[in-house]
Structure formats: C-alpha cells, structure tokens
C-alpha cells in the first residue's frame, strides 16, 4: 500500500482530514451521476482490500476545473 501513497494515493480518512470533505460525502459522490470523475476506476477513487483511496493530485486538478461560487 505504500506504493499508492508515493503515487498520490491517500487513504480516504487522511483525505477527509486534509480537505475537510467527509468520508460520507466522498462515498456519495462516487455513486452520484453528476460526479463522473469520482466513480471508482475513473482515476480519482480506488477501492482496495483495506478501504478507499483518493488520488490527491487528481482531486486538485478536478477542484481547479470547478466553477467558483460567489459569496
């Protein structure tokens, strides 16, 4: 599993602490049709024997493409 961390993959629990996005929100996004990049196998989320992993680099690329919300 250490190989995945070196390639940008981090455990879902660590991702949640780092970004503030809850684990439940990530799991719901991967099932939501409106978030195709979040589907397992699409490049951002992987499901391994010991749980979900998120590619943090891919997440940052995805976040940059999202429209900003004016307050």
Backbone bond lengths (Angstrom), bond angles and torsions (degrees), N, CA, C in turn:
res aa  C-N    CA-C-N  psi(-1)  N-CA   C-N-CA  omega(-1)  CA-C   N-CA-C  phi
1 X - - - 1.444 - - 1.523 112.10 -
2 X 1.328 118.50 -24.04 1.460 120.77 179.98 1.518 111.40 -61.45
3 X 1.324 117.18 -29.44 1.456 121.23 178.74 1.520 110.71 -60.55
4 X 1.320 117.36 -39.51 1.453 120.47 -179.36 1.523 111.67 -64.13
5 X 1.316 117.73 -38.04 1.460 121.35 179.23 1.525 109.70 -62.92
6 X 1.321 117.16 -40.66 1.464 121.01 179.51 1.525 111.64 -66.00
7 X 1.311 117.67 -27.35 1.457 121.65 -179.05 1.527 112.56 -92.23
8 X 1.320 118.24 10.42 1.454 122.11 178.25 1.515 114.39 99.08
9 X 1.327 117.74 -1.40 1.459 121.30 -179.52 1.526 110.05 -88.29
10 X 1.334 116.62 128.42 1.463 120.93 177.38 1.522 108.38 -128.05
11 X 1.320 115.54 153.04 1.467 120.49 179.42 1.526 109.61 -62.58
12 X 1.306 115.06 150.45 1.457 121.00 -177.92 1.522 112.09 -57.78
13 X 1.319 118.15 -39.02 1.471 120.68 179.89 1.525 111.36 -63.57
14 X 1.332 117.33 -40.26 1.466 121.05 177.64 1.526 110.71 -68.55
15 X 1.324 116.79 -38.84 1.468 121.79 177.48 1.522 110.23 -60.97
16 X 1.332 116.26 -42.60 1.464 120.65 -179.47 1.528 111.14 -62.71
17 X 1.317 117.19 -41.76 1.467 120.56 178.90 1.523 111.43 -68.26
18 X 1.319 116.33 -37.69 1.462 121.67 -177.10 1.523 112.57 -70.80
19 X 1.334 117.24 -39.45 1.460 121.13 -173.59 1.520 114.92 -103.82
20 X 1.332 117.19 -21.25 1.456 120.01 -176.20 1.516 112.76 86.41
21 X 1.337 117.51 0.93 1.465 121.83 175.38 1.520 107.37 -86.49
22 X 1.324 116.63 124.40 1.463 119.05 -175.60 1.525 111.57 -68.67
23 X 1.325 115.06 157.75 1.464 120.71 177.78 1.525 110.53 -61.64
24 X 1.315 116.49 -37.60 1.457 120.92 179.35 1.528 110.16 -64.18
25 X 1.332 117.71 -40.42 1.468 121.22 179.16 1.519 110.99 -63.15
26 X 1.318 117.64 -40.40 1.468 120.89 178.44 1.526 109.79 -64.41
27 X 1.314 116.85 -44.51 1.464 120.09 -179.46 1.524 111.64 -65.25
28 X 1.317 117.97 -34.10 1.466 120.82 177.09 1.523 111.00 -72.44
29 X 1.334 117.13 -37.92 1.463 119.70 178.72 1.514 111.73 -63.60
30 X 1.320 117.16 -36.68 1.467 118.77 -177.98 1.520 111.66 -69.90
31 X 1.311 118.09 -16.40 1.462 122.46 176.95 1.528 112.33 -98.92
32 X 1.322 117.52 -11.92 1.459 122.51 -175.46 1.532 110.16 -85.61
33 X 1.316 116.35 131.48 1.466 122.42 -179.25 1.528 111.52 -63.32
34 X 1.316 118.15 -27.50 1.459 121.98 -177.74 1.526 113.60 -74.60
35 X 1.324 117.69 -7.54 1.465 122.19 -179.65 1.526 110.45 -123.45
36 X 1.342 118.37 68.33 1.480 119.19 -176.85 1.523 113.74 -63.21
37 X 1.323 118.71 -28.52 1.466 121.26 -179.95 1.525 111.79 -67.75
38 X 1.325 117.00 -21.67 1.463 121.54 -177.20 1.522 113.10 -87.82
39 X 1.316 118.11 -6.36 1.467 120.31 -179.98 1.523 110.55 -63.75
40 X 1.326 116.30 145.69 1.466 120.95 177.58 1.524 107.96 -61.37
41 X 1.321 116.35 127.92 1.458 121.49 179.92 1.519 114.03 93.74
42 X 1.327 117.96 -7.73 1.460 120.86 -179.62 1.522 112.24 -83.60
43 X 1.307 117.97 -5.85 1.456 120.54 176.97 1.511 115.24 119.10
44 X 1.328 117.39 -18.37 1.457 118.65 -177.92 1.524 112.75 -105.88
45 X 1.312 118.37 -31.09 1.467 121.76 -177.16 1.526 109.51 -125.76
46 X 1.338 115.52 134.93 1.460 121.52 174.86 1.520 108.42 -125.59
47 X 1.311 115.51 145.70 1.457 121.18 175.25 1.521 107.11 -112.80
48 X 1.330 116.20 112.84 1.455 122.28 179.09 1.526 109.11 -111.45
49 X 1.307 116.22 178.73 1.469 120.32 -177.63 1.519 112.71 -58.41
50 X 1.312 117.19 -34.98 1.464 119.08 -177.13 1.524 113.24 -100.02
51 X 1.314 118.31 18.22 1.454 120.65 174.09 1.511 114.72 126.19
52 X 1.328 114.93 -171.25 1.453 122.23 -179.21 1.528 110.41 -84.25
53 X 1.323 114.95 144.20 1.457 122.43 174.06 1.528 108.02 -126.23
54 X 1.333 116.51 144.85 1.456 121.95 178.45 1.523 108.00 -120.64
55 X 1.331 116.02 135.07 1.454 120.77 176.49 1.523 107.52 -82.72
56 X 1.319 115.98 107.30 1.462 120.76 -173.66 1.522 111.75 -65.28
57 X 1.320 117.68 -36.32 1.468 120.94 179.12 1.526 110.64 -64.86
58 X 1.323 116.91 -42.56 1.467 120.56 177.58 1.524 110.65 -65.90
59 X 1.330 116.75 -36.27 1.459 120.18 177.32 1.530 110.23 -62.15
60 X 1.331 117.87 -43.68 1.463 120.74 179.66 1.523 111.36 -62.65
61 X 1.330 117.14 -40.59 1.470 120.70 177.07 1.525 110.26 -62.58
62 X 1.333 116.38 -43.37 1.452 121.14 179.75 1.521 110.32 -63.74
63 X 1.329 116.74 -43.00 1.476 121.20 -177.80 1.524 111.10 -64.36
64 X 1.314 118.32 -35.43 1.461 121.40 179.01 1.519 111.83 -65.54
65 X 1.326 117.60 -30.74 1.459 121.97 -177.82 1.521 113.30 -80.76
66 X 1.326 117.32 -13.82 1.459 120.56 -177.01 1.520 110.44 -75.09
67 X 1.336 116.79 141.70 1.465 119.20 178.53 1.522 110.66 -65.75
68 X 1.305 116.01 141.21 1.460 119.11 179.23 1.523 108.89 -79.53
69 X 1.311 115.09 151.37 1.450 121.59 -178.67 1.526 108.25 -105.70
70 X 1.321 116.95 122.76 1.459 121.25 178.76 1.527 108.84 -76.62
71 X 1.316 116.30 134.43 1.466 120.26 -178.72 1.492 112.25 -81.16
